[in-house]
Amino acid sequence: MATLKDIAKAAGVSISTASRALKNSASISAETRKTVQEVAYKVNYRSKRIASSEVITQKSVIAVIVPQISNPYYSTLVSGIQDAAVMQQYSIMLFSTERDSASEKKAVDMILSMDVAGVIIAPPETEQTNCEKLHEAQLPVIDAGYRPSSCEFPYSAVVPDDYTGAILATEYLVYCGMKSILLFTGPSETHSARNRVNGYLEVIRRSNLAPNIFSGPFTYHAGYQMALDLFGKSGVSPAE
């Protein structure tokens, strides 16, 4: 296993400089920090602080970052994480960023100052870069629900196949003989909404049907209001 001394030698810096670079110290230039961190990543270097956290299983903590705990999707996700963590004698520390990049950055900085065993992050579905700090610190990180393409480090993620799911749902409605199929979806800038729209459109077009897409925030109330607005204007009830 590579040591801090090995990292310093390969990067051409002193041991103290390498140590500070791995901690993202502002006293080290960005270029030097990048060089040291790239060397550490290539040799899979792990600090004693992180290695020791892995053997203390009774009091290990998994940090969980979600955009909005009031959203049923994320509250269900956190509930599942909690159940699995307890079974393995882990605790979770929850951070809800309310979809604010600055809040997410604060959560990441706080996690980096602690001895957590790992991180599960459900990133907002728009591009973000805060995940990179977690990988630079050699922390075990899992992304849940979405894999940001902006993160340059290889990492693990558990994500749904929104594209295929939309295809299967639309194909089923076509099979049932439906001729007017509406899609209520989330904001167009989100990864999952775009994939669902693309899957829906693929089936609609090859079935020679007209697309009907309605977008809004990913909330229960937004979906309810869109349905009220649509059916109220068209004179069509959901039962029809």
PEBEL-V703891 format. One line per field, one symbol per residue. phi: phi as a letter, one per 20 degrees, with the letter a starting at -180 (. if undefined). psi: psi as a letter, one per 40 degrees, with the letter a starting at -180 (. if undefined). burial: b if it has 9 or more other ideal C-beta (glycine too) atoms within 8 Angstrom, else e. A space follows every 10 residues. Layout:
phi->???
psi->???
burial->???
//
This chain:
phi->.fdfffffff emcfffffff ffelfffdff ffgfffffff ffelfcffff ffffeeffcf cdecdcfaff fgffffffff ffgffffdmd dddecdelmd ffffffffff ffedeefacd cdfgedfbcf ffffffemef ccednadfff eeefbebdcf efffffffff ffffffnfdc dedecegfee ffffffffff fgfgffelde fcdcdafecf ffffffffff fffemdegfe
psi->hiiddddddd efiidddddd deefheehid dddddddddd ddefhhiddd ddddegddfi hhhhhidhde hddddddddd dddddddefi iihhhheffh dddddddddd ddeigidihh hgiieihied ddddddefih hhhhdihhee heihiiihii gddddddddd dddddeeheh hihhiaidei dddddddddd dddddeefih ihhhiaigid dddddddddd dddeehidd.
burial->eeebebbbee bebeeebbbb bbebeeebee ebbebbbebb bebebebeeb bbbeeeeeeb bbbbbbbbbe beebbebbee bbeebeeeeb ebbebbbeee bebbbebbbb bbeeebbbbb bbbbbeebeb bbbbbbbbbe bbbbbbebee bebebebebe ebbebbbebb bebbeeeeee bebebbbeeb ebbbbbbbbb bbbbbeeebe bebbebebee ebbebbbeeb beeeeeeeee
//
